[in-house]
């Protein structure tokens, strides 16, 4: 039983390292990049998810959520909007920091 418990804890530690080390490497050693894409506003559906989000249809991340506050969400127009995306990129992937929307403000 002790060997089974040790194997389980080693497996969980391995999963944790596999999930976090590439992200840590990207944030520490990745290059700053800027690229363009489209963004759409989306309401979150989960209990623990953000209620107001920006969705990037061009980027397919499994657990990606870019949260907005309620005021910014209400001011953002519906439909796809051109956006500039600032991120850090490495061999392991991309870590998105900022999304700038190209919207015209109605006065």
The first five atom37 places (N, CA, C, CB, O) and aatype in JSON, in Angstrom:
{
  "aatype": [20, 20, 20, 20, 20, 20, 20, 20, 20, 20, 20, 20, 20, 20, 20, 20, 20, 20, 20, 20, 20, 20, 20, 20, 20, 20, 20, 20, 20, 20, 20, 20, 20, 20, 20, 20, 20, 20, 20, 20, 20, 20, 20, 20, 20, 20, 20, 20, 20, 20, 20, 20, 20, 20, 20, 20, 20, 20, 20, 20, 20, 20, 20, 20, 20, 20, 20, 20, 20, 20, 20, 20, 20, 20, 20, 20, 20, 20, 20, 20, 20, 20, 20, 20, 20, 20, 20, 20, 20, 20, 20, 20, 20, 20, 20, 20, 20, 20, 20, 20, 20, 20, 20, 20, 20, 20, 20],
  "atom_mask": [
    [1, 1, 1, 1, 1],
    [1, 1, 1, 1, 1],
    [1, 1, 1, 1, 1],
    [1, 1, 1, 1, 1],
    [1, 1, 1, 1, 1],
    [1, 1, 1, 1, 1],
    [1, 1, 1, 1, 1],
    [1, 1, 1, 1, 1],
    [1, 1, 1, 1, 1],
    [1, 1, 1, 1, 1],
    [1, 1, 1, 1, 1],
    [1, 1, 1, 1, 1],
    [1, 1, 1, 1, 1],
    [1, 1, 1, 1, 1],
    [1, 1, 1, 1, 1],
    [1, 1, 1, 1, 1],
    [1, 1, 1, 1, 1],
    [1, 1, 1, 1, 1],
    [1, 1, 1, 1, 1],
    [1, 1, 1, 1, 1],
    [1, 1, 1, 1, 1],
    [1, 1, 1, 1, 1],
    [1, 1, 1, 1, 1],
    [1, 1, 1, 1, 1],
    [1, 1, 1, 1, 1],
    [1, 1, 1, 1, 1],
    [1, 1, 1, 1, 1],
    [1, 1, 1, 1, 1],
    [1, 1, 1, 1, 1],
    [1, 1, 1, 1, 1],
    [1, 1, 1, 1, 1],
    [1, 1, 1, 1, 1],
    [1, 1, 1, 1, 1],
    [1, 1, 1, 1, 1],
    [1, 1, 1, 1, 1],
    [1, 1, 1, 1, 1],
    [1, 1, 1, 1, 1],
    [1, 1, 1, 1, 1],
    [1, 1, 1, 1, 1],
    [1, 1, 1, 1, 1],
    [1, 1, 1, 1, 1],
    [1, 1, 1, 1, 1],
    [1, 1, 1, 1, 1],
    [1, 1, 1, 1, 1],
    [1, 1, 1, 1, 1],
    [1, 1, 1, 1, 1],
    [1, 1, 1, 1, 1],
    [1, 1, 1, 1, 1],
    [1, 1, 1, 1, 1],
    [1, 1, 1, 1, 1],
    [1, 1, 1, 1, 1],
    [1, 1, 1, 1, 1],
    [1, 1, 1, 1, 1],
    [1, 1, 1, 1, 1],
    [1, 1, 1, 1, 1],
    [1, 1, 1, 1, 1],
    [1, 1, 1, 1, 1],
    [1, 1, 1, 1, 1],
    [1, 1, 1, 1, 1],
    [1, 1, 1, 1, 1],
    [1, 1, 1, 1, 1],
    [1, 1, 1, 1, 1],
    [1, 1, 1, 1, 1],
    [1, 1, 1, 1, 1],
    [1, 1, 1, 1, 1],
    [1, 1, 1, 1, 1],
    [1, 1, 1, 1, 1],
    [1, 1, 1, 1, 1],
    [1, 1, 1, 1, 1],
    [1, 1, 1, 1, 1],
    [1, 1, 1, 1, 1],
    [1, 1, 1, 1, 1],
    [1, 1, 1, 1, 1],
    [1, 1, 1, 1, 1],
    [1, 1, 1, 1, 1],
    [1, 1, 1, 1, 1],
    [1, 1, 1, 1, 1],
    [1, 1, 1, 1, 1],
    [1, 1, 1, 1, 1],
    [1, 1, 1, 1, 1],
    [1, 1, 1, 1, 1],
    [1, 1, 1, 1, 1],
    [1, 1, 1, 1, 1],
    [1, 1, 1, 1, 1],
    [1, 1, 1, 1, 1],
    [1, 1, 1, 1, 1],
    [1, 1, 1, 1, 1],
    [1, 1, 1, 1, 1],
    [1, 1, 1, 1, 1],
    [1, 1, 1, 1, 1],
    [1, 1, 1, 1, 1],
    [1, 1, 1, 1, 1],
    [1, 1, 1, 1, 1],
    [1, 1, 1, 1, 1],
    [1, 1, 1, 1, 1],
    [1, 1, 1, 1, 1],
    [1, 1, 1, 1, 1],
    [1, 1, 1, 1, 1],
    [1, 1, 1, 1, 1],
    [1, 1, 1, 1, 1],
    [1, 1, 1, 1, 1],
    [1, 1, 1, 1, 1],
    [1, 1, 1, 1, 1],
    [1, 1, 1, 1, 1],
    [1, 1, 1, 1, 1],
    [1, 1, 1, 1, 1],
    [1, 1, 1, 1, 1]
  ],
  "atom_positions": [
    [[0.83, -1.2, 0.0], [0.0, 0.0, 0.0], [0.87, 1.26, 0.0], [-0.94, 0.0, 1.22], [0.53, 2.25, -0.65]],
    [[1.98, 1.22, 0.72], [2.89, 2.37, 0.76], [3.45, 2.67, -0.62], [4.03, 2.12, 1.75], [3.53, 3.83, -1.02]],
    [[3.83, 1.64, -1.34], [4.36, 1.83, -2.69], [3.31, 2.44, -3.62], [4.86, 0.5, -3.27], [3.63, 3.29, -4.46]],
    [[2.06, 2.01, -3.47], [0.98, 2.57, -4.28], [0.77, 4.05, -3.98], [-0.32, 1.79, -4.04], [0.58, 4.85, -4.89]],
    [[0.81, 4.42, -2.72], [0.66, 5.83, -2.34], [1.81, 6.67, -2.87], [0.57, 5.98, -0.81], [1.6, 7.78, -3.37]],
    [[3.04, 6.16, -2.76], [4.19, 6.89, -3.27], [4.09, 7.07, -4.78], [5.5, 6.16, -2.91], [4.36, 8.15, -5.3]],
    [[3.7, 6.03, -5.49], [3.52, 6.13, -6.95], [2.45, 7.16, -7.3], [3.13, 4.75, -7.55], [2.61, 7.93, -8.25]],
    [[1.37, 7.18, -6.56], [0.3, 8.16, -6.82], [0.8, 9.58, -6.62], [-0.91, 7.89, -5.91], [0.54, 10.45, -7.45]],
    [[1.53, 9.83, -5.52], [2.03, 11.18, -5.26], [3.09, 11.6, -6.28], [2.61, 11.25, -3.87], [3.14, 12.77, -6.65]],
    [[3.92, 10.68, -6.72], [4.9, 10.99, -7.77], [4.19, 11.31, -9.08], [5.89, 9.81, -7.97], [4.59, 12.23, -9.79]],
    [[3.14, 10.57, -9.4], [2.37, 10.83, -10.6], [1.7, 12.21, -10.55], [1.31, 9.74, -10.78], [1.71, 12.93, -11.55]],
    [[1.13, 12.58, -9.43], [0.49, 13.9, -9.28], [1.54, 15.0, -9.39], [-0.26, 13.99, -7.93], [1.28, 16.03, -10.02]],
    [[2.71, 14.82, -8.78], [3.78, 15.8, -8.89], [4.23, 15.93, -10.34], [4.96, 15.41, -8.0], [4.48, 17.04, -10.81]],
    [[4.34, 14.81, -11.04], [4.73, 14.84, -12.45], [3.71, 15.61, -13.28], [4.89, 13.41, -12.98], [4.09, 16.42, -14.12]],
    [[2.41, 15.37, -13.05], [1.37, 16.12, -13.78], [1.47, 17.61, -13.51], [-0.02, 15.6, -13.4], [1.31, 18.42, -14.42]],
    [[1.72, 17.97, -12.26], [1.84, 19.38, -11.9], [3.02, 20.03, -12.61], [1.99, 19.53, -10.38], [2.9, 21.13, -13.14]],
    [[4.15, 19.36, -12.63], [5.33, 19.91, -13.31], [5.13, 20.0, -14.82], [6.56, 19.05, -13.01], [5.55, 20.97, -15.44]],
    [[4.49, 19.0, -15.41], [4.24, 19.02, -16.84], [3.33, 20.19, -17.22], [3.6, 17.69, -17.29], [3.47, 20.76, -18.3]],
    [[2.42, 20.55, -16.35], [1.49, 21.65, -16.63], [2.11, 23.02, -16.38], [0.24, 21.5, -15.78], [1.78, 23.97, -17.08]],
    [[3.01, 23.15, -15.4], [3.49, 24.47, -15.02], [4.86, 24.85, -15.59], [3.56, 24.56, -13.55], [5.1, 26.03, -15.84]],
    [[5.74, 23.91, -15.82], [7.08, 24.26, -16.3], [7.09, 24.92, -17.68], [7.93, 23.03, -16.33], [7.81, 25.9, -17.85]],
    [[6.33, 24.43, -18.67], [6.31, 25.15, -19.96], [5.78, 26.58, -19.83], [5.46, 24.38, -20.97], [6.3, 27.49, -20.49]],
    [[4.76, 26.79, -19.0], [4.23, 28.14, -18.81], [5.26, 29.03, -18.12], [2.92, 28.09, -17.99], [5.43, 30.19, -18.5]],
    [[5.94, 28.52, -17.12], [6.96, 29.3, -16.42], [8.11, 29.64, -17.36], [7.48, 28.52, -15.19], [8.62, 30.76, -17.33]],
    [[8.53, 28.69, -18.18], [9.59, 28.96, -19.16], [9.16, 30.04, -20.15], [9.96, 27.67, -19.91], [9.95, 30.94, -20.46]],
    [[7.93, 29.96, -20.64], [7.44, 30.96, -21.59], [7.42, 32.35, -20.98], [6.04, 30.59, -22.07], [7.83, 33.31, -21.62]],
    [[6.96, 32.46, -19.74], [6.92, 33.77, -19.1], [8.3, 34.33, -18.79], [6.12, 33.69, -17.83], [8.5, 35.54, -18.84]],
    [[9.25, 33.46, -18.48], [10.59, 33.92, -18.13], [11.48, 34.13, -19.35], [11.25, 32.93, -17.19], [12.2, 35.12, -19.41]],
    [[11.44, 33.23, -20.3], [12.39, 33.24, -21.41], [11.77, 33.56, -22.77], [13.07, 31.92, -21.48], [12.49, 33.69, -23.76]],
    [[10.46, 33.7, -22.84], [9.8, 33.93, -24.12], [10.05, 35.32, -24.67], [8.32, 33.7, -23.98], [10.43, 36.23, -23.93]],
    [[9.84, 35.48, -25.96], [10.01, 36.76, -26.64], [8.69, 37.51, -26.65], [10.52, 36.57, -28.08], [7.62, 36.9, -26.79]],
    [[8.76, 38.84, -26.49], [7.56, 39.68, -26.58], [7.12, 39.71, -28.04], [7.84, 41.13, -26.04], [7.93, 40.0, -28.93]],
    [[5.85, 39.43, -28.31], [5.3, 39.47, -29.66], [3.99, 40.25, -29.65], [5.08, 38.04, -30.22], [3.31, 40.36, -28.62]],
    [[3.65, 40.78, -30.81], [2.37, 41.45, -31.0], [1.81, 40.93, -32.32], [2.51, 43.03, -31.0], [2.5, 40.94, -33.34]],
    [[0.55, 40.48, -32.29], [-0.09, 40.03, -33.52], [-1.54, 40.49, -33.51], [0.0, 38.49, -33.68], [-2.07, 40.89, -32.47]],
    [[-2.16, 40.42, -34.68], [-3.54, 40.88, -34.8], [-4.47, 39.69, -34.91], [-3.71, 41.82, -36.02], [-4.06, 38.6, -35.33]],
    [[-5.7, 39.91, -34.54], [-6.72, 38.87, -34.62], [-8.08, 39.51, -34.4], [-6.46, 37.75, -33.57], [-8.22, 40.73, -34.5]],
    [[-9.07, 38.71, -34.11], [-10.4, 39.21, -33.82], [-10.78, 38.79, -32.4], [-11.44, 38.69, -34.86], [-10.31, 37.78, -31.89]],
    [[-11.63, 39.58, -31.8], [-12.13, 39.28, -30.46], [-13.63, 39.51, -30.43], [-11.41, 40.16, -29.37], [-14.15, 40.38, -31.12]],
    [[-14.32, 38.71, -29.64], [-15.76, 38.85, -29.45], [-16.06, 38.79, -27.97], [-16.55, 37.74, -30.22], [-15.39, 38.07, -27.22]],
    [[-17.05, 39.55, -27.54], [-17.4, 39.44, -26.13], [-18.3, 38.24, -25.91], [-18.1, 40.73, -25.64], [-19.08, 37.85, -26.78]],
    [[-18.17, 37.65, -24.72], [-18.87, 36.41, -24.42], [-19.2, 36.4, -22.93], [-18.01, 35.16, -24.82], [-18.4, 36.84, -22.11]],
    [[-20.36, 35.89, -22.6], [-20.74, 35.72, -21.19], [-20.25, 34.36, -20.7], [-22.29, 35.84, -21.01], [-20.43, 33.35, -21.37]],
    [[-19.63, 34.35, -19.52], [-19.17, 33.1, -18.93], [-20.33, 32.29, -18.4], [-18.17, 33.37, -17.81], [-21.35, 32.84, -18.0]],
    [[-20.17, 30.97, -18.4], [-21.28, 30.13, -17.99], [-21.01, 29.33, -16.72], [-21.62, 29.18, -19.09], [-21.95, 28.84, -16.09]],
    [[-19.76, 29.2, -16.33], [-19.44, 28.37, -15.17], [-19.57, 29.11, -13.86], [-18.05, 27.82, -15.3], [-19.63, 30.34, -13.83]],
    [[-19.62, 28.35, -12.77], [-19.69, 28.96, -11.45], [-18.4, 29.69, -11.09], [-19.99, 27.91, -10.4], [-18.44, 30.73, -10.44]],
    [[-17.28, 29.15, -11.52], [-15.99, 29.72, -11.14], [-15.35, 30.5, -12.27], [-15.06, 28.62, -10.68], [-14.24, 31.01, -12.11]],
    [[-16.0, 30.61, -13.41], [-15.45, 31.32, -14.55], [-15.79, 32.81, -14.45], [-15.99, 30.73, -15.87], [-16.65, 33.22, -13.67]],
    [[-15.12, 33.59, -15.24], [-15.44, 35.02, -15.33], [-16.83, 35.16, -15.93], [-14.38, 35.79, -16.18], [-17.23, 34.39, -16.8]],
    [[-17.56, 36.14, -15.47], [-18.91, 36.36, -16.0], [-18.87, 37.09, -17.35], [-19.75, 37.16, -15.0], [-19.72, 36.86, -18.2]],
    [[-17.89, 37.99, -17.54], [-17.74, 38.71, -18.8], [-16.34, 38.43, -19.34], [-17.97, 40.26, -18.6], [-15.34, 38.62, -18.65]],
    [[-16.29, 37.97, -20.59], [-15.02, 37.55, -21.17], [-14.86, 38.07, -22.6], [-14.9, 36.03, -21.15], [-15.83, 38.44, -23.25]],
    [[-13.61, 38.08, -23.06], [-13.31, 38.26, -24.47], [-12.91, 36.9, -25.01], [-12.19, 39.32, -24.7], [-12.09, 36.21, -24.42]],
    [[-13.49, 36.52, -26.13], [-13.17, 35.26, -26.78], [-12.34, 35.57, -28.01], [-14.47, 34.46, -27.16], [-12.65, 36.49, -28.77]],
    [[-11.28, 34.81, -28.21], [-10.44, 34.95, -29.4], [-10.64, 33.72, -30.28], [-8.93, 35.12, -29.0], [-10.03, 32.68, -30.03]],
    [[-11.48, 33.82, -31.33], [-11.78, 32.64, -32.16], [-10.56, 32.09, -32.88], [-12.84, 32.98, -33.17], [-10.52, 30.9, -33.19]],
    [[-9.55, 32.93, -33.15], [-8.37, 32.48, -33.88], [-7.42, 31.67, -32.99], [-7.63, 33.68, -34.46], [-6.55, 30.96, -33.49]],
    [[-7.57, 31.78, -31.68], [-6.67, 31.12, -30.73], [-7.44, 30.01, -30.04], [-6.09, 32.12, -29.69], [-8.49, 30.26, -29.44]],
    [[-6.93, 28.82, -30.11], [-7.61, 27.64, -29.56], [-6.9, 27.15, -28.31], [-7.69, 26.52, -30.62], [-6.19, 26.15, -28.34]],
    [[-7.11, 27.84, -27.21], [-6.59, 27.4, -25.91], [-7.72, 26.72, -25.17], [-6.0, 28.59, -25.08], [-8.86, 27.19, -25.22]],
    [[-7.44, 25.64, -24.5], [-8.48, 24.87, -23.83], [-9.09, 25.66, -22.68], [-7.91, 23.55, -23.32], [-10.32, 25.74, -22.58]],
    [[-8.28, 26.23, -21.82], [-8.79, 26.9, -20.62], [-8.56, 28.41, -20.67], [-8.12, 26.32, -19.38], [-8.41, 29.03, -19.61]],
    [[-8.55, 29.02, -21.85], [-8.26, 30.45, -21.96], [-9.49, 31.28, -21.63], [-7.75, 30.79, -23.36], [-10.55, 31.09, -22.22]],
    [[-9.33, 32.21, -20.68], [-10.36, 33.19, -20.35], [-9.68, 34.54, -20.2], [-11.15, 32.8, -19.04], [-8.72, 34.66, -19.44]],
    [[-10.16, 35.56, -20.9], [-9.66, 36.91, -20.72], [-10.81, 37.72, -20.14], [-9.12, 37.54, -22.09], [-11.76, 38.05, -20.86]],
    [[-10.74, 38.03, -18.88], [-11.87, 38.6, -18.15], [-11.97, 40.11, -18.33], [-11.75, 38.28, -16.67], [-10.96, 40.8, -18.48]],
    [[-13.2, 40.61, -18.32], [-13.5, 42.04, -18.36], [-14.37, 42.39, -17.17], [-14.2, 42.42, -19.7], [-15.1, 41.54, -16.65]],
    [[-14.3, 43.65, -16.75], [-15.27, 44.07, -15.73], [-16.59, 44.4, -16.41], [-14.74, 45.31, -14.93], [-16.66, 44.52, -17.63]],
    [[-17.64, 44.54, -15.63], [-18.99, 44.68, -16.19], [-19.15, 45.96, -17.0], [-20.01, 44.66, -15.08], [-19.83, 45.95, -18.03]],
    [[-18.53, 47.07, -16.57], [-18.65, 48.33, -17.31], [-17.98, 48.22, -18.68], [-18.02, 49.49, -16.52], [-18.56, 48.64, -19.68]],
    [[-16.77, 47.66, -18.73], [-16.09, 47.52, -20.01], [-16.84, 46.55, -20.92], [-14.65, 47.02, -19.8], [-16.88, 46.75, -22.14]],
    [[-17.45, 45.52, -20.34], [-18.21, 44.56, -21.14], [-19.43, 45.23, -21.77], [-18.65, 43.38, -20.27], [-19.72, 44.99, -22.94]],
    [[-20.13, 46.08, -21.01], [-21.31, 46.76, -21.54], [-20.96, 47.77, -22.63], [-22.05, 47.46, -20.42], [-21.74, 47.98, -23.55]],
    [[-19.78, 48.4, -22.53], [-19.35, 49.4, -23.52], [-18.8, 48.76, -24.8], [-18.3, 50.31, -22.92], [-18.73, 49.43, -25.83]],
    [[-18.43, 47.5, -24.75], [-17.85, 46.83, -25.91], [-18.96, 46.46, -26.9], [-17.06, 45.57, -25.48], [-19.94, 45.84, -26.5]],
    [[-18.81, 46.83, -28.19], [-19.83, 46.49, -29.17], [-19.93, 44.98, -29.41], [-19.54, 47.2, -30.49], [-18.97, 44.25, -29.16]],
    [[-21.08, 44.54, -29.87], [-21.28, 43.13, -30.21], [-20.59, 42.83, -31.54], [-22.79, 42.79, -30.28], [-20.3, 43.73, -32.32]],
    [[-20.35, 41.56, -31.78], [-19.76, 41.13, -33.04], [-18.25, 41.08, -32.97], [-20.18, 42.04, -34.16], [-17.65, 41.52, -31.99]],
    [[-17.64, 40.53, -34.03], [-16.18, 40.45, -34.06], [-15.53, 41.82, -34.18], [-15.73, 39.56, -35.21], [-15.98, 42.66, -34.97]],
    [[-14.49, 42.05, -33.41], [-13.77, 43.32, -33.41], [-12.29, 43.05, -33.69], [-13.94, 44.06, -32.05], [-11.73, 42.08, -33.17]],
    [[-11.65, 43.89, -34.51], [-10.21, 43.72, -34.71], [-9.48, 44.02, -33.4], [-9.7, 44.65, -35.85], [-9.85, 44.92, -32.66]],
    [[-8.45, 43.25, -33.15], [-7.71, 43.39, -31.9], [-6.22, 43.2, -32.12], [-8.23, 42.4, -30.85], [-5.8, 42.44, -33.0]],
    [[-5.44, 43.9, -31.3], [-4.0, 43.66, -31.23], [-3.75, 42.88, -29.95], [-3.16, 45.01, -31.26], [-4.23, 43.25, -28.88]],
    [[-3.0, 41.81, -30.05], [-2.76, 40.91, -28.93], [-1.27, 40.95, -28.59], [-3.24, 39.46, -29.25], [-0.42, 40.67, -29.44]],
    [[-0.97, 41.29, -27.34], [0.4, 41.33, -26.86], [0.64, 40.09, -26.0], [0.68, 42.64, -26.06], [-0.13, 39.79, -25.09]],
    [[1.74, 39.38, -26.3], [1.98, 38.11, -25.62], [3.48, 37.84, -25.51], [1.28, 36.96, -26.36], [4.3, 38.56, -26.09]],
    [[3.81, 36.81, -24.77], [5.15, 36.24, -24.75], [5.06, 34.88, -25.41], [5.73, 36.14, -23.27], [4.16, 34.09, -25.13]],
    [[6.02, 34.61, -26.32], [5.97, 33.38, -27.09], [7.3, 32.64, -26.97], [5.64, 33.67, -28.56], [8.37, 33.24, -27.04]],
    [[7.2, 31.32, -26.8], [8.38, 30.47, -26.77], [8.08, 29.2, -27.55], [8.81, 30.14, -25.31], [7.02, 29.06, -28.17]],
    [[9.01, 28.27, -27.5], [8.84, 26.98, -28.16], [7.61, 26.25, -27.62], [10.09, 26.12, -27.98], [6.97, 25.51, -28.36]],
    [[7.29, 26.45, -26.34], [6.21, 25.72, -25.69], [4.83, 26.34, -25.9], [6.49, 25.62, -24.23], [3.82, 25.7, -25.6]],
    [[4.77, 27.55, -26.4], [3.46, 28.16, -26.62], [3.49, 29.66, -26.4], [2.43, 27.53, -25.72], [4.53, 30.31, -26.54]],
    [[2.33, 30.18, -26.04], [2.13, 31.62, -25.96], [1.41, 31.97, -24.67], [1.34, 32.13, -27.18], [0.5, 31.25, -24.25]],
    [[1.82, 33.07, -24.03], [1.17, 33.57, -22.82], [0.65, 34.97, -23.13], [2.16, 33.57, -21.6], [1.44, 35.9, -23.27]],
    [[-0.67, 35.12, -23.21], [-1.28, 36.39, -23.61], [-1.35, 37.33, -22.41], [-2.69, 36.16, -24.21], [-1.8, 36.94, -21.33]],
    [[-0.89, 38.58, -22.62], [-0.89, 39.57, -21.56], [-1.98, 40.62, -21.73], [0.45, 40.25, -21.48], [-2.69, 40.94, -20.78]],
    [[-2.11, 41.16, -22.94], [-3.03, 42.27, -23.17], [-3.72, 42.12, -24.52], [-2.28, 43.62, -23.11], [-3.13, 41.64, -25.49]],
    [[-4.99, 42.53, -24.54], [-5.74, 42.58, -25.79], [-6.26, 44.01, -25.94], [-6.93, 41.53, -25.81], [-6.99, 44.5, -25.09]],
    [[-5.87, 44.67, -27.03], [-6.36, 46.02, -27.32], [-7.38, 45.92, -28.45], [-5.18, 46.98, -27.71], [-7.07, 45.42, -29.53]],
    [[-8.58, 46.39, -28.18], [-9.64, 46.38, -29.19], [-9.62, 47.67, -29.98], [-11.01, 46.17, -28.55], [-9.4, 48.74, -29.43]],
    [[-9.85, 47.56, -31.29], [-9.96, 48.72, -32.16], [-11.43, 49.07, -32.27], [-9.34, 48.45, -33.56], [-12.1, 48.61, -33.19]],
    [[-11.93, 49.88, -31.35], [-13.34, 50.28, -31.36], [-13.43, 51.78, -31.44], [-14.08, 49.75, -30.11], [-12.55, 52.5, -30.96]],
    [[-14.49, 52.25, -32.05], [-14.74, 53.69, -32.08], [-15.69, 54.01, -30.92], [-15.33, 54.15, -33.47], [-16.69, 53.33, -30.71]],
    [[-15.35, 55.03, -30.19], [-16.18, 55.43, -29.03], [-17.32, 56.32, -29.49], [-15.33, 56.16, -27.96], [-17.13, 57.27, -30.25]],
    [[-18.52, 56.0, -29.02], [-19.68, 56.82, -29.34], [-19.81, 57.89, -28.26], [-20.97, 55.95, -29.44], [-19.89, 57.56, -27.07]],
    [[-19.85, 59.13, -28.65], [-19.95, 60.25, -27.7], [-21.37, 60.68, -27.52], [-19.12, 61.43, -28.16], [-21.64, 61.6, -26.75]]
  ]
}
